[in-house]
Amino acid sequence: MNSELIKVNCLLAKLTKSQQYTKTLQLFHKIQSSHYLKPDQYTLSTTLTASANLRDDAAGNQVHAHVIKTGYKIYSHVANTLLFLYSKSEDLASVKRVFAEIKVPDVYSWTTLLSACTNLGEVDYACHLLNQIPHRNEAVWNAVITGCADNGYPSIALDMFNRMHLLGIRHDNYSYASVLSMCSSELIDYGVQVHSLVIKTGFLVKPSVTNALITMYFNFGNANDAHQVFDETEHDQITYNAMISGLVSLGKDENALMMFKNMQEIGLNPTERTYVSLMSSSPCKNSSTQLHAHSIKTGFHDSNSVNNAAITMYSNNSDFHSAELVFMELEQKDRVSWNTMITIHAQSNSNSGDAIPTYLQMQHHGIKPDEFTIGSLLSTMESIQSIMTILAIVIKNNLISKTEVSNALISNLSKRNGIKEAYIIFNETNSKNFISWNSMISGFHSNEYSLHALNLFSIMIVSRLTPDVYTLTMVLNICATISSLTYGKGIHGYIIKSSYFHDTSLGNSLIALYSKCGDLNWSSRVFDSIIHKDVISWNSMISAYGQHGKGEKAISCFESMQDSDSVKVKPDHTTFIVILTACSHAGLVEDGVKIFKSMVNEYGLEPGVDHFSCVVDLLGRAGYLDEVEKMVKSDWCNVDCSVWWSLFSSCASHGDLRLGRIVGGILLEMEEDKSSVYVVLANMLADGGFWEEAEGVRKMMRGHGVVKQPGYSWIRL
């Protein structure tokens, strides 16, 4: 081998290892133009690696052409680097084509292909491929598990992890770290079991596993167990960063700063992630400045990730001048820098119009948008036409295949009455996840296509995706809205057969469903079956009794809520609204007044407008108009239109013309454009024999240009 070529290859490797990819490509072009040096397989594989990391498709294609021309694709490390190149550029078709040309794929070949498939949405194909691999070791399993974990397919990842365990394939630190990172509050027991397995197999010494365990316990909201894992293991910068990040996520900002201080006291220097985590804790203005100054002092003044976090930190403190200043002083603004500024403008009430100009500047600097750019821009769009403009940008930049982008488009179009356009995008989205289905189902319902929403849910049931609690709750609410008892019972049956049988939120939705569909018996049965009743469970049952005129049972349920043998649940503001409403509908005046007083005296809750409206309705229905008048005139009573309307309706029902005139006058001042005020007042006056005064109200109505609503056509005028 040419000794000069060996030296050049070493230099190429050194440049690539130090992430100087542009210089790697420049050196490769010099080699190509040389008359005495010919690139070999090592030259080509190193250059392909640089092209992949730069995501320079043109350079990668040129090197690939050279590989084919020289016949070096027979070397496994060259072929594998080609796989890496196309997986980085998200060109799955080319990944599959290169893989098919490899005669004897090795572990790296398989893992690269599997990772590309899971990362680019072809999870089913990746699972199929996994079954075809003759010798499956932990690396190929990890490729699928990690890919599913990182791309929104947690159930498949956990299933693969379990299968791997059952087949006796030993887990390693990568599989443990991936699975632990997915364990949210719904998987507490599972996470604890995996923790036990980690201890049993001796992987607690691996920093990646330790850090994943710490992160998992913080995801559970359990800082104590996270601290225990931290105390039982050796500490490095990554472990401290996991602790700081976790403490920040739980709002324990002072503890995070103490951990930051301890980290430095034992001689560990902060890293980029340390500062990024601390800056995300939204410290006060003075602390923000000190933290930013500390990051500059420790040599991170050129770090884009730290500066981007500083921009966000300043904007969270409404210090937009400092945020803009940090952004302007960045020498190399990356995509995250631009996205951060676009997001700041998009979320600002006064500067939301600057989001598009900032995007145009980003485009002028040659930086392409990604899913975060599109999400921020979409949040500022107010019409279907403007959203379609963003869609053109999405298509131009080949982002429509990104599930996050298609989901954002579906959601925003649905909110702007573009349900047909949203459904087209939904149908064309290949890699649908939970958010895709939920957004489309919700979009149909919000646009009054409830039956379409239920049909789409049926399609989801037969697909590979299993509905989550949010999906089932949403569909139950749709059934309740349209009183579809048959469909609702079908979903109830599905829940009973699933693992969500004891989920409290689903039980609450079922109570509301059966109540609104007129089946109080089933509402009660579902309520009794809920093991862990929360305040919403009790509120739903009290409301169900109230809706069916069972005021005494509603009161009994309210009392049981406080005397429960299990965990006592304290009534909230909503509890008192539903119980007072139940008392009002059943005419239980004394009970209602007693409960209203207990709200203030026993539970220390301040009544809101809705509570006063309920009490006014309660007393007014029973004819206690003098007491109501005294209440609304008192300083402590919170009165708005709803309260006045309750009183006005009671005046009309009981023929109290004196008070009706007063309340009607107040409502005319507040809602002079509402025809119903004029109509009710004129009829009250006419029923009392005050014909001229009634005619005066009619003339006033016509003088203000108020048109009687069709719903009042039965009322004489």
C-alpha positions as CSV (number, residue, x, y, z in Angstrom):
1,M,0.0,0.0,0.0
2,N,1.2,3.5,-0.8
3,S,2.7,4.9,2.4
4,E,1.6,8.4,1.4
5,L,-2.0,7.2,1.1
6,I,-1.7,5.6,4.6
7,K,-0.7,9.0,6.0
8,V,-3.6,10.7,4.2
9,N,-6.1,8.1,5.4
10,C,-4.9,8.7,9.0
11,L,-5.4,12.4,8.5
12,L,-8.9,11.8,7.1
13,A,-9.7,9.6,10.1
14,K,-8.4,12.2,12.5
15,L,-10.4,15.0,10.9
16,T,-13.6,12.9,10.9
17,K,-13.1,11.8,14.5
18,S,-12.7,15.5,15.6
19,Q,-15.9,16.3,13.7
20,Q,-14.2,18.5,11.1
21,Y,-16.3,16.9,8.3
22,T,-16.0,19.8,5.8
23,K,-12.2,19.5,6.0
24,T,-12.5,15.8,5.4
25,L,-14.4,16.3,2.2
26,Q,-11.9,19.0,1.1
27,L,-9.0,16.6,1.6
28,F,-10.8,13.9,-0.3
29,H,-11.3,16.2,-3.3
30,K,-7.5,16.9,-3.2
31,I,-6.8,13.1,-3.2
32,Q,-9.2,12.7,-6.2
33,S,-7.4,15.4,-8.2
34,S,-4.0,13.9,-7.3
35,H,-2.1,12.0,-10.1
36,Y,-0.3,9.6,-7.8
37,L,-2.9,8.9,-5.0
38,K,-5.9,6.6,-5.6
39,P,-8.6,6.4,-2.9
40,D,-8.9,2.9,-1.4
41,Q,-11.7,1.4,0.7
42,Y,-10.6,3.2,3.9
43,T,-10.5,6.5,2.2
44,L,-14.0,6.0,0.8
45,S,-15.6,4.7,4.1
46,T,-14.1,7.7,6.1
47,T,-15.3,10.2,3.5
48,L,-18.8,8.6,3.4
49,T,-18.9,8.9,7.2
50,A,-18.1,12.7,6.9
51,S,-20.8,13.1,4.2
52,A,-23.3,11.3,6.3
53,N,-22.7,13.4,9.4
54,L,-22.8,16.6,7.3
55,R,-26.0,15.3,5.7
56,D,-24.4,16.4,2.4
57,D,-26.4,14.3,-0.1
58,A,-24.6,15.5,-3.1
59,A,-21.2,14.7,-1.7
60,G,-22.4,11.3,-0.5
61,N,-23.8,10.4,-3.9
62,Q,-20.5,11.4,-5.6
63,V,-18.5,9.1,-3.3
64,H,-21.1,6.3,-3.7
65,A,-20.6,6.6,-7.5
66,H,-16.8,6.3,-7.0
67,V,-17.4,3.2,-4.8
68,I,-19.4,1.6,-7.6
69,K,-16.8,2.5,-10.2
70,T,-13.9,1.2,-8.3
71,G,-15.7,-2.0,-7.0
72,Y,-15.0,-1.3,-3.4
73,K,-18.6,-2.0,-2.4
74,I,-17.6,-5.6,-1.8
75,Y,-15.9,-4.5,1.4
76,S,-18.3,-4.8,4.3
77,H,-17.1,-1.6,6.1
78,V,-17.7,0.4,2.9
79,A,-21.2,-1.1,2.3
80,N,-22.1,-0.5,6.0
81,T,-21.0,3.2,5.7
82,L,-23.2,3.5,2.7
83,L,-26.1,2.2,4.8
84,F,-25.2,4.8,7.5
85,L,-25.1,7.6,4.8
86,Y,-28.6,6.9,3.5
87,S,-30.1,6.3,7.0
88,K,-28.7,9.7,8.0
89,S,-30.3,11.3,5.0
90,E,-33.6,9.5,5.8
91,D,-33.6,7.8,2.4
92,L,-35.0,4.4,3.3
93,A,-35.4,3.2,-0.3
94,S,-31.6,3.6,-0.8
95,V,-30.9,2.0,2.6
96,K,-32.9,-1.1,1.4
97,R,-31.2,-1.1,-2.0
98,V,-27.7,-1.0,-0.6
99,F,-28.6,-3.7,2.0
100,A,-29.9,-5.9,-0.8
101,E,-26.5,-5.7,-2.5
102,I,-24.6,-7.0,0.5
103,K,-24.0,-10.7,0.1
104,V,-23.3,-11.5,3.7
105,P,-24.8,-8.8,6.0
106,D,-23.1,-8.6,9.4
107,V,-24.5,-7.3,12.7
108,Y,-23.8,-3.7,11.8
109,S,-25.7,-4.1,8.5
110,W,-28.7,-5.5,10.2
111,T,-28.8,-3.0,13.0
112,T,-28.4,0.0,10.6
113,L,-31.3,-1.3,8.5
114,L,-33.5,-2.0,11.5
115,S,-32.8,1.4,13.0
116,A,-33.5,3.1,9.7
117,C,-36.9,1.3,9.4
118,T,-38.0,2.1,12.9
119,N,-36.8,5.7,12.7
120,L,-38.6,6.3,9.4
121,G,-41.9,4.7,10.3
122,E,-41.7,1.2,8.9
123,V,-42.0,-0.5,12.3
124,D,-44.0,-3.5,11.0
125,Y,-41.3,-4.1,8.4
126,A,-38.6,-3.9,11.0
127,C,-40.4,-6.4,13.2
128,H,-40.7,-8.7,10.2
129,L,-37.0,-8.4,9.4
130,L,-36.1,-9.2,12.9
131,N,-37.8,-12.5,12.6
132,Q,-35.8,-13.3,9.4
133,I,-32.3,-12.7,10.9
134,P,-30.6,-16.1,11.3
135,H,-28.5,-15.2,14.4
136,R,-30.2,-12.6,16.5
137,N,-28.0,-11.2,19.3
138,E,-28.8,-8.4,21.6
139,A,-27.6,-5.7,19.2
140,V,-30.3,-6.4,16.6
141,W,-33.0,-6.6,19.3
142,N,-31.7,-3.3,20.7
143,A,-32.0,-1.6,17.3
144,V,-35.7,-2.3,17.2
145,I,-36.3,-1.6,20.9
146,T,-34.4,1.7,20.8
147,G,-36.0,2.7,17.5
148,C,-39.5,2.1,18.7
149,A,-38.8,3.8,22.0
150,D,-37.4,6.9,20.3
151,N,-40.2,7.2,17.7
152,G,-43.4,6.8,19.6
153,Y,-44.0,3.1,19.7
154,P,-43.6,2.2,23.4
155,S,-45.9,-0.8,23.4
156,I,-44.0,-2.5,20.6
157,A,-40.6,-1.7,22.3
158,L,-41.8,-3.2,25.6
159,D,-43.2,-6.2,23.8
160,M,-39.8,-6.8,22.1
161,F,-38.0,-6.4,25.4
162,N,-40.3,-9.0,27.0
163,R,-39.8,-11.4,24.1
164,M,-36.1,-11.0,24.3
165,H,-36.3,-11.9,28.0
166,L,-38.5,-14.9,27.4
167,L,-36.1,-16.2,24.6
168,G,-33.2,-16.1,27.1
169,I,-31.3,-13.4,25.2
170,R,-29.4,-11.4,27.8
171,H,-30.3,-7.7,28.0
172,D,-27.4,-5.2,28.0
173,N,-27.1,-1.6,29.1
174,Y,-28.6,-0.3,25.9
175,S,-31.8,-2.4,26.1
176,Y,-32.2,-1.5,29.8
177,A,-31.6,2.2,29.2
178,S,-34.1,2.3,26.4
179,V,-36.9,0.5,28.3
180,L,-36.3,2.4,31.5
181,S,-36.5,5.7,29.6
182,M,-40.1,4.8,28.4
183,C,-41.4,4.0,31.9
184,S,-43.9,6.8,32.7
185,S,-46.3,7.0,35.6
186,E,-48.6,4.4,34.0
187,L,-45.7,1.8,34.2
188,I,-44.5,2.3,37.7
189,D,-44.7,-1.4,38.6
190,Y,-43.1,-2.5,35.4
191,G,-40.2,0.0,35.9
192,V,-39.6,-1.3,39.4
193,Q,-39.5,-4.9,38.1
194,V,-36.9,-3.8,35.4
195,H,-34.9,-2.1,38.2
196,S,-34.8,-5.4,40.1
197,L,-33.7,-7.2,36.9
198,V,-30.9,-4.6,36.5
199,I,-29.6,-5.3,40.1
200,K,-29.9,-9.0,39.5
201,T,-27.9,-9.0,36.3
202,G,-25.2,-6.5,37.6
203,F,-25.9,-3.6,35.2
204,L,-26.4,-1.0,38.0
205,V,-22.7,-0.2,37.6
206,K,-23.3,1.0,34.0
207,P,-23.6,4.8,33.9
208,S,-26.2,4.7,31.1
209,V,-28.5,2.4,33.2
210,T,-28.0,4.4,36.4
211,N,-28.9,7.6,34.6
212,A,-32.0,6.0,33.0
213,L,-33.1,4.7,36.4
214,I,-32.7,8.2,37.9
215,T,-34.6,9.7,35.0
216,M,-37.4,7.0,35.4
217,Y,-38.0,7.8,39.0
218,F,-38.2,11.5,38.3
219,N,-40.7,10.6,35.6
220,F,-42.7,8.9,38.3
221,G,-42.4,12.1,40.4
222,N,-40.4,10.1,42.9
223,A,-37.4,12.2,43.9
224,N,-36.6,10.1,46.9
225,D,-36.0,6.9,44.9
226,A,-34.0,8.9,42.4
227,H,-31.8,10.2,45.2
228,Q,-31.4,6.6,46.5
229,V,-30.2,5.4,43.1
230,F,-27.9,8.4,43.0
231,D,-26.4,7.8,46.5
232,E,-25.8,4.1,45.7
233,T,-23.7,4.6,42.6
234,E,-20.6,6.4,41.5
235,H,-21.1,9.9,40.4
236,D,-19.9,11.4,37.2
237,Q,-21.0,14.5,35.2
238,I,-23.8,12.6,33.4
239,T,-25.2,11.3,36.7
240,Y,-25.2,14.8,38.2
241,N,-26.9,16.1,35.0
242,A,-29.6,13.5,35.3
243,M,-30.2,14.6,38.9
244,I,-30.3,18.3,38.0
245,S,-32.6,17.7,35.0
246,G,-34.9,15.6,37.1
247,L,-35.1,18.1,40.0
248,V,-35.8,20.9,37.5
249,S,-38.6,18.8,36.0
250,L,-40.3,18.5,39.4
251,G,-39.9,22.3,40.0
252,K,-37.3,21.8,42.7
253,D,-35.1,24.6,41.3
254,E,-33.3,25.3,44.6
255,N,-32.3,21.7,45.0
256,A,-31.1,21.6,41.4
257,L,-28.9,24.7,42.1
258,M,-27.5,22.9,45.3
259,M,-26.7,19.8,43.2
260,F,-25.0,22.2,40.7
261,K,-22.9,23.6,43.6
262,N,-22.0,20.1,45.0
263,M,-21.0,19.0,41.5
264,Q,-18.3,21.7,41.4
265,E,-17.2,21.2,45.0
266,I,-16.2,17.6,44.2
267,G,-14.2,18.8,41.2
268,L,-16.7,18.0,38.4
269,N,-17.0,20.7,35.8
270,P,-20.4,21.6,34.4
271,T,-21.2,20.5,30.9
272,E,-23.5,22.0,28.2
273,R,-26.4,19.8,29.5
274,T,-25.8,21.1,33.0
275,Y,-26.4,24.7,31.9
276,V,-29.2,23.8,29.5
277,S,-31.1,22.0,32.4
278,L,-30.6,24.9,34.9
279,M,-31.6,27.5,32.4
280,S,-34.8,25.6,31.6
281,S,-35.8,25.9,35.3
282,S,-36.9,29.5,34.6
283,P,-34.8,31.2,37.3
284,C,-35.6,34.8,38.3
285,K,-34.1,37.7,36.3
286,N,-31.0,38.2,38.5
287,S,-30.3,34.4,38.7
288,S,-30.7,34.2,34.9
289,T,-28.0,36.8,34.4
290,Q,-25.7,35.1,36.9
291,L,-26.2,31.7,35.4
292,H,-25.5,33.0,31.9
293,A,-22.4,34.8,33.1
294,H,-21.2,31.6,34.8
295,S,-21.6,29.6,31.5
296,I,-19.5,32.3,29.7
297,K,-16.9,32.3,32.4
298,T,-16.5,28.4,32.2
299,G,-15.9,28.6,28.4
300,F,-19.4,28.0,26.9
301,H,-19.7,31.4,25.3
302,D,-19.6,29.7,21.8
303,S,-21.9,26.8,22.7
304,N,-25.0,27.0,20.6
305,S,-27.0,24.7,22.9
306,V,-26.2,26.9,26.0
307,N,-26.9,30.1,24.1
308,N,-30.1,28.7,22.7
309,A,-31.2,27.8,26.3
310,A,-30.2,31.3,27.4
311,I,-32.4,32.8,24.8
312,T,-35.4,30.7,26.0
313,M,-34.5,31.5,29.6
314,Y,-34.5,35.3,29.0
315,S,-37.8,35.1,27.0
316,N,-39.5,33.1,29.9
317,N,-38.6,36.1,32.1
318,S,-40.1,38.4,29.5
319,D,-36.6,39.8,29.0
320,F,-37.0,39.8,25.2
321,H,-34.2,42.4,24.7
322,S,-31.6,40.1,26.3
323,A,-32.9,37.1,24.3
324,E,-32.6,39.1,21.1
325,L,-29.1,40.2,22.1
326,V,-27.9,36.7,22.7
327,F,-29.4,35.6,19.4
328,M,-27.8,38.5,17.5
329,E,-24.3,37.8,19.0
330,L,-24.3,34.1,17.9
331,E,-21.7,33.7,15.2
332,Q,-23.0,30.4,13.9
333,K,-26.8,30.3,14.3
334,D,-28.0,26.8,13.9
335,R,-31.6,25.5,13.2
336,V,-32.3,25.4,16.9
337,S,-31.3,29.0,17.3
338,W,-33.7,30.1,14.6
339,N,-36.4,27.8,15.8
340,T,-36.1,29.3,19.3
341,M,-36.6,32.8,18.1
342,I,-39.5,31.8,15.8
343,T,-41.1,30.1,18.8
344,I,-40.6,33.2,21.0
345,H,-42.2,35.4,18.3
346,A,-45.1,32.9,17.7
347,Q,-45.9,32.8,21.5
348,S,-45.7,36.5,22.0
349,N,-49.0,38.4,21.9
350,S,-47.4,41.5,20.6
351,N,-44.7,40.1,18.2
352,S,-46.5,37.0,16.7
353,G,-46.3,38.7,13.3
354,D,-42.5,38.5,13.5
355,A,-42.5,34.7,13.2
356,I,-42.8,34.6,9.4
357,P,-40.1,37.3,8.8
358,T,-37.8,35.5,11.1
359,Y,-38.4,32.3,9.2
360,L,-37.6,34.1,5.9
361,Q,-34.3,35.3,7.4
362,M,-33.6,31.7,8.4
363,Q,-34.3,30.6,4.9
364,H,-32.0,33.4,3.5
365,H,-29.2,32.0,5.6
366,G,-29.6,28.6,4.0
367,I,-31.0,26.8,6.9
368,K,-33.9,24.5,6.1
369,P,-37.0,24.2,8.4
370,D,-37.8,21.1,10.5
371,E,-40.8,19.9,12.3
372,F,-40.3,22.4,15.2
373,T,-40.1,25.3,12.7
374,I,-43.4,24.2,11.1
375,G,-45.1,23.7,14.5
376,S,-44.2,27.2,15.6
377,L,-45.3,28.8,12.3
378,L,-48.6,26.9,12.3
379,S,-49.4,28.2,15.8
380,T,-49.6,31.8,14.3
381,M,-51.8,30.9,11.4
382,E,-55.4,32.1,11.6
383,S,-56.9,30.9,8.3
384,I,-57.0,27.8,6.1
385,Q,-55.3,29.8,3.4
386,S,-52.3,30.6,5.6
387,I,-52.1,27.0,6.8
388,M,-52.1,25.9,3.1
389,T,-49.1,28.2,2.6
390,I,-47.3,26.4,5.4
391,L,-48.3,23.1,3.7
392,A,-46.5,24.3,0.6
393,I,-43.3,24.9,2.6
394,V,-43.7,21.4,4.2
395,I,-44.0,19.7,0.8
396,K,-41.1,21.7,-0.7
397,N,-38.8,20.7,2.2
398,N,-40.0,17.1,2.2
399,L,-41.3,17.3,5.7
400,I,-44.8,15.8,5.1
401,S,-43.4,12.3,6.0
402,K,-42.7,13.6,9.5
403,T,-45.5,12.4,11.7
404,E,-45.1,15.4,14.0
405,V,-45.7,17.8,11.0
406,S,-48.7,15.9,9.6
407,N,-50.2,15.8,13.1
408,A,-49.7,19.6,13.6
409,L,-51.3,20.2,10.2
410,I,-54.3,17.9,11.0
411,S,-54.8,19.7,14.4
412,N,-54.5,23.2,13.0
413,L,-56.7,22.6,10.0
414,S,-59.4,21.0,12.2
415,K,-59.4,24.1,14.4
416,R,-59.9,26.3,11.3
417,N,-62.9,24.3,9.8
418,G,-60.6,22.7,7.3
419,I,-61.7,19.2,8.3
420,K,-61.7,17.8,4.7
421,E,-58.1,19.0,4.1
422,A,-57.1,17.6,7.5
423,Y,-58.6,14.2,6.6
424,I,-56.7,14.1,3.3
425,I,-53.4,14.7,5.1
426,F,-54.4,12.0,7.7
427,N,-55.0,9.5,4.9
428,E,-51.7,10.3,3.3
429,T,-49.7,9.9,6.5
430,N,-47.9,6.5,6.4
431,S,-46.6,6.4,10.0
432,K,-49.6,7.4,12.1
433,N,-49.2,7.4,15.8
434,F,-51.6,7.9,18.7
435,I,-51.5,11.7,18.2
436,S,-52.5,11.3,14.5
437,W,-55.6,9.2,15.3
438,N,-56.5,11.3,18.4
439,S,-56.2,14.6,16.4
440,M,-58.3,13.3,13.6
441,I,-61.0,11.8,15.9
442,S,-61.1,15.1,17.9
443,G,-61.1,17.1,14.7
444,F,-64.2,15.3,13.4
445,H,-66.0,15.7,16.7
446,S,-65.2,19.5,17.0
447,N,-66.4,20.0,13.5
448,E,-69.7,18.2,14.3
449,Y,-68.8,15.0,12.4
450,S,-69.3,12.8,15.4
451,L,-70.3,9.7,13.5
452,H,-67.2,10.1,11.3
453,A,-65.2,10.2,14.6
454,L,-66.7,7.0,15.8
455,N,-66.2,5.3,12.5
456,L,-62.5,6.3,12.5
457,F,-62.2,4.9,16.0
458,S,-63.6,1.6,14.8
459,I,-60.9,1.6,12.1
460,M,-58.2,2.3,14.7
461,I,-59.4,-0.7,16.8
462,V,-58.6,-3.1,13.9
463,S,-55.2,-1.4,13.2
464,R,-52.0,-2.3,15.1
465,L,-52.3,0.7,17.4
466,T,-54.2,0.0,20.6
467,P,-56.3,3.0,21.8
468,D,-54.9,4.7,24.9
469,V,-56.8,6.1,27.8
470,Y,-57.0,9.6,26.2
471,T,-58.5,8.1,23.0
472,L,-61.1,6.0,24.9
473,T,-62.1,9.0,27.1
474,M,-62.5,11.2,24.1
475,V,-64.7,8.6,22.3
476,L,-66.8,8.1,25.4
477,N,-67.4,11.8,25.6
478,I,-68.4,11.8,21.9
479,C,-70.9,9.0,22.6
480,A,-72.3,11.0,25.6
481,T,-72.6,14.2,23.4
482,I,-74.7,12.4,20.8
483,S,-76.4,10.1,23.3
484,S,-75.2,7.0,21.5
485,L,-75.8,4.4,24.2
486,T,-75.3,1.4,21.9
487,Y,-71.8,2.5,20.7
488,G,-70.9,3.6,24.3
489,K,-71.8,0.1,25.6
490,G,-69.6,-1.4,23.0
491,I,-66.6,0.7,24.1
492,H,-67.4,-0.2,27.7
493,G,-67.1,-3.8,26.7
494,Y,-63.8,-3.1,25.1
495,I,-62.5,-1.4,28.2
496,I,-63.6,-4.4,30.4
497,K,-61.5,-6.7,28.2
498,S,-58.5,-4.4,28.1
499,S,-55.9,-3.5,30.7
500,Y,-57.7,-0.2,31.3
501,F,-60.5,-1.8,33.3
502,H,-59.6,-0.1,36.6
503,D,-58.7,3.3,35.1
504,T,-60.5,6.0,37.1
505,S,-60.7,8.6,34.3
506,L,-62.5,6.1,32.1
507,G,-64.9,5.2,34.9
508,N,-65.7,8.8,35.3
509,S,-66.4,9.2,31.5
510,L,-68.7,6.1,31.7
511,I,-70.7,7.6,34.5
512,A,-71.3,10.7,32.4
513,L,-72.1,8.6,29.3
514,Y,-74.8,6.5,31.0
515,S,-76.2,9.5,32.8
516,K,-76.6,11.5,29.6
517,C,-78.1,8.5,27.8
518,G,-80.7,8.2,30.6
519,D,-79.4,5.0,32.3
520,L,-78.8,6.1,35.9
521,N,-78.6,2.5,37.0
522,W,-75.5,1.8,35.0
523,S,-74.0,5.1,36.1
524,S,-74.3,3.9,39.7
525,R,-72.9,0.5,38.9
526,V,-69.8,1.9,37.2
527,F,-69.4,4.3,40.1
528,D,-69.5,1.5,42.6
529,S,-66.9,-0.5,40.5
530,I,-64.3,2.3,40.6
531,I,-61.6,1.3,43.1
532,H,-59.8,4.6,43.4
533,K,-62.5,7.3,43.3
534,D,-61.3,10.8,42.8
535,V,-63.2,14.1,43.1
536,I,-64.3,13.8,39.5
537,S,-65.8,10.4,40.2
538,W,-67.9,11.8,43.0
539,N,-68.8,15.0,41.1
540,S,-69.9,12.8,38.1
541,M,-72.2,10.7,40.2
542,I,-73.7,13.7,42.1
543,S,-74.3,15.4,38.7
544,A,-75.9,12.2,37.4
545,Y,-78.4,12.1,40.3
546,G,-79.1,15.8,39.8
547,Q,-79.7,15.4,36.0
548,H,-82.3,12.7,36.8
549,G,-84.1,14.8,39.4
550,K,-82.8,12.6,42.3
551,G,-81.9,15.5,44.6
552,E,-82.0,13.5,47.8
553,K,-79.7,10.8,46.4
554,A,-77.4,13.6,45.2
555,I,-77.2,14.9,48.7
556,S,-76.7,11.4,50.1
557,C,-73.8,10.9,47.6
558,F,-72.3,14.3,48.6
559,E,-72.4,13.2,52.3
560,S,-70.9,9.8,51.5
561,M,-68.1,11.6,49.7
562,Q,-67.0,13.1,53.0
563,D,-67.7,10.0,55.1
564,S,-66.0,7.5,52.7
565,D,-64.4,4.5,54.4
566,S,-61.6,4.6,51.8
567,V,-59.5,7.6,50.9
568,K,-61.5,10.8,51.8
569,V,-62.0,13.1,48.9
570,K,-62.4,16.8,49.6
571,P,-65.2,18.6,47.6
572,D,-64.0,21.2,45.2
573,H,-65.7,24.2,43.5
574,T,-67.3,21.9,40.9
575,T,-68.7,19.6,43.6
576,F,-70.7,22.5,45.0
577,I,-71.9,23.6,41.6
578,V,-73.4,20.1,40.8
579,I,-74.9,19.6,44.2
580,L,-76.5,23.0,44.3
581,T,-77.8,22.5,40.8
582,A,-79.3,19.1,42.0
583,C,-80.9,20.8,45.0
584,S,-82.3,23.5,42.7
585,H,-83.9,21.1,40.2
586,A,-85.4,19.0,43.1
587,G,-86.6,22.1,45.0
588,L,-84.5,21.2,48.1
589,V,-84.1,24.8,49.3
590,E,-83.1,24.2,52.9
591,D,-80.6,21.6,52.0
592,G,-79.2,23.8,49.2
593,V,-78.7,26.8,51.5
594,K,-77.1,24.6,54.2
595,I,-74.7,23.1,51.6
596,F,-73.9,26.6,50.3
597,K,-73.0,27.8,53.8
598,S,-70.9,24.8,54.4
599,M,-68.8,25.6,51.3
600,V,-67.6,28.8,53.0
601,N,-67.7,27.9,56.7
602,E,-66.5,24.2,56.6
603,Y,-64.4,24.0,53.5
604,G,-63.1,27.5,53.2
605,L,-63.9,27.8,49.5
606,E,-64.8,31.2,48.0
607,P,-68.0,31.1,46.0
608,G,-67.8,32.0,42.4
609,V,-70.3,33.4,39.9
610,D,-71.6,29.9,39.1
611,H,-72.3,29.1,42.7
612,F,-74.2,32.4,43.2
613,S,-76.1,31.6,40.0
614,C,-77.1,28.2,41.4
615,V,-78.3,29.7,44.7
616,V,-80.2,32.4,43.0
617,D,-81.8,29.8,40.8
618,L,-82.5,27.6,43.9
619,L,-84.2,30.4,45.8
620,G,-85.8,31.9,42.8
621,R,-87.5,28.7,41.7
622,A,-89.0,28.3,45.1
623,G,-90.3,31.9,45.1
624,Y,-87.9,33.4,47.7
625,L,-87.4,36.5,45.6
626,D,-86.9,38.9,48.4
627,E,-84.0,36.9,49.8
628,V,-82.5,36.7,46.4
629,E,-82.8,40.5,46.0
630,K,-81.0,41.0,49.3
631,M,-78.3,38.5,48.2
632,V,-77.5,40.1,44.9
633,K,-77.4,43.6,46.4
634,S,-74.9,42.5,49.1
635,D,-71.2,43.4,48.6
636,W,-70.0,39.8,49.0
637,C,-72.2,38.4,46.2
638,N,-70.3,37.9,42.9
639,V,-72.8,38.9,40.2
640,D,-72.6,38.7,36.5
641,C,-75.1,38.2,33.6
642,S,-75.8,34.5,34.5
643,V,-76.9,35.5,38.0
644,W,-79.1,38.3,36.8
645,W,-80.6,36.0,34.2
646,S,-81.4,33.4,36.9
647,L,-83.2,36.0,38.9
648,F,-84.9,37.5,35.8
649,S,-86.3,34.0,34.9
650,S,-87.6,33.6,38.4
651,C,-89.3,37.0,38.3
652,A,-91.0,36.0,35.1
653,S,-92.1,32.6,36.5
654,H,-93.6,34.1,39.7
655,G,-94.9,37.3,38.1
656,D,-92.8,39.6,40.3
657,L,-93.1,42.7,38.0
658,R,-91.4,45.1,40.5
659,L,-88.2,43.2,40.7
660,G,-88.5,42.0,37.1
661,R,-88.5,45.7,35.9
662,I,-85.3,46.3,37.9
663,V,-83.5,43.2,36.8
664,G,-84.7,43.7,33.2
665,G,-83.3,47.2,33.2
666,I,-79.9,46.0,34.4
667,L,-79.8,43.3,31.7
668,L,-80.7,45.8,29.0
669,E,-77.7,47.9,30.1
670,M,-75.4,44.9,30.0
671,E,-76.9,43.1,26.9
672,E,-78.8,45.6,24.9
673,D,-78.3,43.6,21.7
674,K,-79.9,40.4,23.2
675,S,-83.5,40.1,21.9
676,S,-84.4,37.7,24.7
677,V,-84.2,40.5,27.3
678,Y,-86.7,42.6,25.5
679,V,-89.0,39.7,24.7
680,V,-89.2,38.4,28.3
681,L,-89.6,41.9,29.8
682,A,-92.3,42.9,27.3
683,N,-94.3,39.8,28.0
684,M,-94.0,40.3,31.8
685,L,-95.4,43.8,31.4
686,A,-98.1,42.7,29.0
687,D,-99.2,39.9,31.4
688,G,-99.4,42.5,34.2
689,G,-101.6,44.7,32.1
690,F,-99.0,47.4,31.4
691,W,-99.7,47.4,27.6
692,E,-98.2,50.9,26.9
693,E,-95.0,50.1,28.8
694,A,-94.7,46.7,27.0
695,E,-95.1,48.5,23.6
696,G,-92.3,50.9,24.7
697,V,-90.0,47.9,25.3
698,R,-90.9,46.7,21.8
699,K,-90.1,50.1,20.3
700,M,-86.8,50.2,22.2
701,M,-86.0,46.8,20.7
702,R,-86.7,48.0,17.2
703,G,-84.8,51.2,17.8
704,H,-81.7,49.3,18.7
705,G,-82.0,47.2,15.6
706,V,-82.4,44.0,17.6
707,V,-84.0,41.1,15.7
708,K,-86.1,38.6,17.6
709,Q,-84.4,35.1,17.5
710,P,-86.4,32.4,15.6
711,G,-86.4,30.3,18.8
712,Y,-88.8,32.9,20.4
713,S,-91.4,32.8,17.5
714,W,-94.0,31.3,19.9
715,I,-93.9,34.4,22.2
716,R,-96.4,37.0,21.3
717,L,-95.2,40.5,20.5
